[in-house]
Every structure is written in C-alpha cells, then in structure tokens.
Amino acid sequence: MIDLLAPGLDIVFCGTAKGTISARTGSFYANPSNRFYRVLHESGLTPERFTPSDFRRLLDYGIGLTDLNQIESGMDRVLTEKHFDPDGFREKMQQYRPKLVAFTSLTAARIFYADKQVRCGLQPVGIGDIPVVALPSTSGANAHWTKDRHHWYQLPELICRAENPSWSEHHKATE
C-alpha cells in the first residue's frame, strides 16, 4: 500500500506498519476494532465518520497517512527492526511539509526517536520546524486508551498553533 501524502497538509499521521486486515484490504486502520476514523470525526478533524475504504478522501481535509515500516504488516510484536525507516520518514516529512506530524502510537514515536521514554503529547523535538505529537494507539488492543485519549482531541488546537511560525520555531529539531 502506498502513502497518502501531498504537499502542505495540516497533519500527517504515522503508524508503525499496516495491520493484517489493512494490508489485505489496501486500506489504512481497517480493523473493525480500531477507533481511528471514529476519533478523527469526534475530534473535529473530519466532518463525518469515514470508513477505511474512504481513506483517500482524507486528503480533502488536509490529512495524510503513512507508516515507518513500509515492507511488513501485522501487529507490532511481529515486525522486525530492520524494516523501520525513520530517516526515510523524516525525508518525506521535510519534502511534504505538513503543519503537524502525529505518531499514532507510542511505539511508532519511540522507534522514530530511538527513545523508549517518549510519552504521549507534543514532543520537545520536531522534524526541523514541524511540530510532532505522540498519540496513544487507537487499536482495540490498546488497554490504556481511556487514560490517554485526550491527546487526540487536542489535535485541532495543535494544528492551529502549528500554523503560527513563532510557535513552530520553539519546536525545532537539529537536522
């Protein structure tokens, strides 16, 4: 499955890799127990609740989708480290320049930053001048969802703040 990316999006969501159902159907976040599309709508990022087969329409709302591992699919525990490509992802984000990057799981953020201590929320180091937020996984397998889900509902505000260049300057990374 290819990325869903375009220049200048409001937000790009990045996961670890496609799940088994997503890989089979060619859709992002396709497992019926995944809350991704419901939360996009509830948070105000989309005006309606999309289905996985509608994922291409997210571009119309400034939303992009990608994964750190473009080769494998399945649950995180079956993925191999060698197939994660944080540098390739960084290059894509620098090319497409979204206003905000959001990792859709702590695992994805921890792999990208090579730091097992990453917590949910806005990260102190972005991708260049692009702010980055780590979110709890919307997977039905995430037992901590109720504790951390509020981070998803802060996304519209973070996108608005990211549009302000002086705010983004405070979250720069060394490239």
MARLO-345489 format. One record per residue (C-alpha): residue number from 1; residue in one letter; x negated, y negated, z negated. Coordinates in nm, 2 decimals, always signed. Example, Ala and Ser with C-alpha at 12.3 -4.5 7.8 and 13.67 -1.06 7.14 Angstrom:
2
{1,"A",{-1.23,+0.45,-0.78}},
{2,"S",{-1.37,+0.11,-0.71}},
END
This chain:
175
{1,"M",{+0.00,+0.00,+0.00}},
{2,"I",{-0.13,-0.34,+0.08}},
{3,"D",{-0.14,-0.65,-0.14}},
{4,"L",{+0.14,-0.90,-0.14}},
{5,"L",{-0.06,-1.22,-0.12}},
{6,"A",{-0.05,-1.56,+0.05}},
{7,"P",{-0.24,-1.89,+0.00}},
{8,"G",{-0.13,-2.12,-0.27}},
{9,"L",{+0.12,-1.90,-0.46}},
{10,"D",{+0.25,-2.01,-0.80}},
{11,"I",{+0.14,-1.68,-0.96}},
{12,"V",{-0.03,-1.35,-0.87}},
{13,"F",{+0.05,-1.05,-1.08}},
{14,"C",{-0.23,-0.79,-1.10}},
{15,"G",{-0.19,-0.44,-1.24}},
{16,"T",{-0.44,-0.16,-1.27}},
{17,"A",{-0.31,+0.06,-0.99}},
{18,"K",{+0.02,+0.17,-0.83}},
{19,"G",{+0.21,+0.43,-1.03}},
{20,"T",{+0.30,+0.76,-0.88}},
{21,"I",{+0.65,+0.65,-0.78}},
{22,"S",{+0.52,+0.32,-0.64}},
{23,"A",{+0.26,+0.50,-0.43}},
{24,"R",{+0.52,+0.74,-0.30}},
{25,"T",{+0.78,+0.47,-0.21}},
{26,"G",{+0.54,+0.20,-0.10}},
{27,"S",{+0.69,-0.05,-0.35}},
{28,"F",{+0.54,-0.22,-0.65}},
{29,"Y",{+0.67,-0.14,-1.00}},
{30,"A",{+0.91,+0.13,-0.86}},
{31,"N",{+0.96,+0.35,-1.17}},
{32,"P",{+1.32,+0.30,-1.28}},
{33,"S",{+1.20,+0.26,-1.64}},
{34,"N",{+0.97,-0.03,-1.55}},
{35,"R",{+1.10,-0.37,-1.67}},
{36,"F",{+0.90,-0.58,-1.42}},
{37,"Y",{+1.18,-0.71,-1.19}},
{38,"R",{+1.43,-0.75,-1.48}},
{39,"V",{+1.18,-0.96,-1.67}},
{40,"L",{+1.09,-1.17,-1.36}},
{41,"H",{+1.46,-1.26,-1.34}},
{42,"E",{+1.51,-1.31,-1.72}},
{43,"S",{+1.21,-1.53,-1.75}},
{44,"G",{+1.34,-1.76,-1.47}},
{45,"L",{+1.07,-1.67,-1.21}},
{46,"T",{+1.33,-1.53,-0.97}},
{47,"P",{+1.70,-1.65,-0.93}},
{48,"E",{+1.82,-1.29,-0.91}},
{49,"R",{+1.71,-0.95,-1.02}},
{50,"F",{+1.52,-0.78,-0.74}},
{51,"T",{+1.48,-0.41,-0.68}},
{52,"P",{+1.14,-0.26,-0.60}},
{53,"S",{+1.24,-0.23,-0.23}},
{54,"D",{+1.28,-0.61,-0.22}},
{55,"F",{+0.93,-0.68,-0.35}},
{56,"R",{+0.82,-0.86,-0.02}},
{57,"R",{+1.08,-1.13,-0.09}},
{58,"L",{+0.88,-1.23,-0.40}},
{59,"L",{+0.66,-1.44,-0.17}},
{60,"D",{+0.96,-1.67,-0.11}},
{61,"Y",{+0.94,-1.75,-0.48}},
{62,"G",{+0.57,-1.81,-0.49}},
{63,"I",{+0.49,-1.47,-0.64}},
{64,"G",{+0.22,-1.23,-0.53}},
{65,"L",{+0.13,-0.88,-0.63}},
{66,"T",{-0.20,-0.68,-0.63}},
{67,"D",{-0.39,-0.42,-0.83}},
{68,"L",{-0.75,-0.38,-0.95}},
{69,"N",{-0.76,-0.02,-0.81}},
{70,"Q",{-0.66,-0.01,-0.45}},
{71,"I",{-0.76,+0.36,-0.40}},
{72,"E",{-0.59,+0.57,-0.67}},
{73,"S",{-0.24,+0.58,-0.81}},
{74,"G",{-0.09,+0.72,-1.13}},
{75,"M",{-0.09,+0.65,-1.50}},
{76,"D",{-0.39,+0.45,-1.63}},
{77,"R",{-0.53,+0.76,-1.81}},
{78,"V",{-0.59,+0.94,-1.47}},
{79,"L",{-0.76,+0.65,-1.30}},
{80,"T",{-1.14,+0.65,-1.26}},
{81,"E",{-1.36,+0.35,-1.34}},
{82,"K",{-1.55,+0.36,-1.02}},
{83,"H",{-1.24,+0.27,-0.82}},
{84,"F",{-1.16,-0.06,-1.01}},
{85,"D",{-1.29,-0.36,-0.82}},
{86,"P",{-1.29,-0.67,-1.04}},
{87,"D",{-1.53,-0.85,-0.81}},
{88,"G",{-1.31,-0.79,-0.51}},
{89,"F",{-1.01,-0.91,-0.70}},
{90,"R",{-1.20,-1.23,-0.81}},
{91,"E",{-1.29,-1.29,-0.45}},
{92,"K",{-0.92,-1.25,-0.34}},
{93,"M",{-0.81,-1.50,-0.60}},
{94,"Q",{-1.07,-1.75,-0.50}},
{95,"Q",{-0.96,-1.71,-0.14}},
{96,"Y",{-0.58,-1.73,-0.20}},
{97,"R",{-0.60,-1.99,-0.49}},
{98,"P",{-0.28,-1.92,-0.69}},
{99,"K",{-0.19,-2.16,-0.96}},
{100,"L",{-0.20,-1.88,-1.22}},
{101,"V",{-0.32,-1.52,-1.24}},
{102,"A",{-0.13,-1.28,-1.47}},
{103,"F",{-0.26,-0.93,-1.55}},
{104,"T",{+0.05,-0.71,-1.60}},
{105,"S",{-0.12,-0.51,-1.87}},
{106,"L",{-0.38,-0.55,-2.14}},
{107,"T",{-0.56,-0.26,-1.97}},
{108,"A",{-0.60,-0.45,-1.64}},
{109,"A",{-0.72,-0.76,-1.82}},
{110,"R",{-0.97,-0.56,-2.03}},
{111,"I",{-1.10,-0.39,-1.72}},
{112,"F",{-1.14,-0.73,-1.54}},
{113,"Y",{-1.31,-0.90,-1.83}},
{114,"A",{-1.50,-0.58,-1.93}},
{115,"D",{-1.39,-0.66,-2.29}},
{116,"K",{-1.18,-0.42,-2.50}},
{117,"Q",{-1.09,-0.71,-2.73}},
{118,"V",{-0.87,-0.90,-2.48}},
{119,"R",{-0.53,-0.98,-2.63}},
{120,"C",{-0.21,-1.10,-2.47}},
{121,"G",{-0.18,-1.46,-2.38}},
{122,"L",{-0.37,-1.73,-2.20}},
{123,"Q",{-0.74,-1.63,-2.17}},
{124,"P",{-1.02,-1.87,-2.26}},
{125,"V",{-1.20,-1.80,-1.93}},
{126,"G",{-1.02,-1.82,-1.60}},
{127,"I",{-1.12,-1.74,-1.25}},
{128,"G",{-1.30,-2.05,-1.15}},
{129,"D",{-1.04,-2.32,-1.22}},
{130,"I",{-0.75,-2.08,-1.20}},
{131,"P",{-0.60,-2.00,-1.54}},
{132,"V",{-0.55,-1.64,-1.63}},
{133,"V",{-0.30,-1.48,-1.87}},
{134,"A",{-0.29,-1.12,-2.00}},
{135,"L",{+0.06,-0.98,-2.04}},
{136,"P",{+0.20,-0.66,-2.21}},
{137,"S",{+0.28,-0.39,-1.96}},
{138,"T",{+0.65,-0.37,-1.85}},
{139,"S",{+0.61,+0.00,-1.82}},
{140,"G",{+0.87,+0.21,-2.00}},
{141,"A",{+0.57,+0.39,-2.16}},
{142,"N",{+0.46,+0.07,-2.35}},
{143,"A",{+0.56,+0.12,-2.71}},
{144,"H",{+0.45,-0.24,-2.80}},
{145,"W",{+0.68,-0.41,-2.56}},
{146,"T",{+0.91,-0.57,-2.81}},
{147,"K",{+0.62,-0.72,-3.01}},
{148,"D",{+0.45,-0.89,-2.72}},
{149,"R",{+0.72,-0.95,-2.45}},
{150,"H",{+0.75,-1.32,-2.53}},
{151,"H",{+0.43,-1.38,-2.33}},
{152,"W",{+0.63,-1.30,-2.01}},
{153,"Y",{+0.89,-1.57,-2.10}},
{154,"Q",{+0.62,-1.84,-2.12}},
{155,"L",{+0.51,-1.79,-1.76}},
{156,"P",{+0.72,-2.07,-1.61}},
{157,"E",{+0.57,-2.32,-1.85}},
{158,"L",{+0.22,-2.19,-1.79}},
{159,"I",{+0.27,-2.23,-1.41}},
{160,"C",{+0.39,-2.59,-1.46}},
{161,"R",{+0.09,-2.66,-1.68}},
{162,"A",{-0.15,-2.50,-1.43}},
{163,"E",{-0.03,-2.74,-1.17}},
{164,"N",{-0.19,-3.02,-1.37}},
{165,"P",{-0.56,-3.03,-1.27}},
{166,"S",{-0.67,-3.17,-1.60}},
{167,"W",{-0.52,-2.88,-1.79}},
{168,"S",{-0.68,-2.63,-1.55}},
{169,"E",{-1.02,-2.78,-1.60}},
{170,"H",{-1.02,-2.67,-1.96}},
{171,"H",{-0.99,-2.30,-1.85}},
{172,"K",{-1.27,-2.27,-1.60}},
{173,"A",{-1.50,-1.97,-1.57}},
{174,"T",{-1.85,-1.97,-1.46}},
{175,"E",{-1.86,-1.82,-1.12}},
END
